[in-house]
């Protein structure tokens, strides 16, 4: 059995904000965290769950962003020492500068360090040496894909391939089977890439990250592992 | 701890007051493979609970936030929703507790249950009628705890509270203090010991305490998740968390 959380030993707590519909971030972060790190989660109200079209996907992103402040205030009562915005599309939407602005604004509101999903991916990319050309695996449509691509290009990376998994609702992203994600990874094996980024925190991919050399021949960065590492650097 | 490469067979939503920092970790540790825990917080600001009045202010904040919270947690499509916190359920005895659950059930599709009713169900399965109770509460809540268990036909041999003065102090109750309380409660001659107050976590003490005391020890968070699984037809047993998870 895993070592249990003993209250007296827990000194550092990472706060995590997720869209209310998300069912993957919690289990991945709890399973991968070091034993002396506590996690406190709060959910952002998502009134509409459809992502069946590009416009529906954008209204979900808008709902998530407008729900962040209220969820952050709730989460701060659990006294975390840093905050992860465990959402991808919303963190990519306004580019690198937009995300820095959002993180600064929320950091001022909460008094602790705040990091968005896109920033966590960039930090993970920067830990790898000599990466320039990347591929992405996402559950996204046109606008979100363009935002992810634009953000990465702003940060100096070339997006040379994209694999998009079609999902009808925010909840159904979590149902994408491992076999489908592995098939997407394998399909990237012949692309001229240095790394693969998995984007979309409700896509259960963290368990594949250690095996990506077998499937795709290049490193895979999964967003929830990247977020956890970003949190551990700040907590 | 549920494995991350195993498909989920049961999603359990859990509601706690936002200041609770114990239930989330205990339930993720406890969840067997294939069981996913999804937590949501009821926004509260009242941290001082040093007397009856402040305790009731906190209860008011919890009640005000319950309905919005159950709708948020329901939006991740859980199979079952557990009211992790116990105080709002204990108020008004058996009848009040059932009404509190029914009120939230009307707001969402997943089955809603209270951890406190899980404790009653486990005690009934164990055939234990005389209980001693550990709480973190002020008198105003302790009276309701006594009434709740009395309504269900249990005899309370002793009730002891840590009388914690802040919500954070509840979460930081030293293990030594819990152990001393359990020892005194066991001396009152109960058939089982019950711990309530979700933020007074003692999941890591249950197994050892049972072996020292020779009695079942029913901790609210531990029994609340067991009850959610059994209510959903999942019969996975686990060692390391006492009689309830091992035998029932």
Interface residues (C-beta under 8 A of the other chain):
Chain A: X1 X2 X4 X5 X6 X7 X8 X10 X13 X20 X21 X22 X23 X26 X27 X28 X30 X31 X32 X38 X39 X40 X41 X42 X43 X45 X46 X49 X70 X73 X74 X75 X77 X78 X79 X171 X177 X178 X204 X206 X207
Chain B: X1 X2 X3 X4 X5 X7 X8 X11 X18 X19 X20 X21 X22 X24 X25 X26 X28 X29 X36 X37 X38 X39 X40 X41 X43 X44 X45 X47 X68 X72 X73 X75 X76 X77 X168 X171 X172 X173 X174 X175 X201 X203 X204 X239 X240
